[in-house]
Amino acid sequence: MSYCTFINSLKPNEQNVHREYHDKYYGFPIHDDNELFCRLILEINQAGLSWTTILNKQQGFRKAYHNFEITGTKKKILNAS
């Protein structure tokens, strides 16, 4: 099943978060290290959870990981230790 077909099979309240991801991120090349960091963090945290859950919690991940800026996240980690 393609991601396009999958989105259309979802309940209407789940479609919006997936549609935004599909239209802006899914299948597009990544040329920015911070964007790659974002995708890696989301994928790593998805283990055992639905992708809908991860997409719905994306703003929380952005806050926790300094908007997925690698240098900001590094500073936050170093200051915490």
C-alpha positions, 0 to 999 in steps of 0.5 A, a space after each residue: 500500500 502506498 502512503 497516499 492510499 494509506 492516508 486516504 484510508 485513515 479517519 478524517 481526524 487523523 488525515 490532516 497530520 499525515 497529509 501535511 507530512 506527506 505533502 511537505 516531507 515524505 519522499 523529498 530529499 534531505 539536504 540539511 543536517 538539522 532536517 536529517 536530525 529531525 527525521 532520525 529523532 522521529 523515526 527512533 522514537 517511533 519504535 513500537 508506536 504508531 506514526 500518527 502518535 509521533 506526528 501528533 507529538 512532533 511539537 513536543 519533540 521540537 521543544 525537547 530537541 531545540 527545534 531539531 537544531 543540532 548545535 542547540 541540542 548539543 548545548 542543552 545536553 552539555 549544560 544539563 550534565 
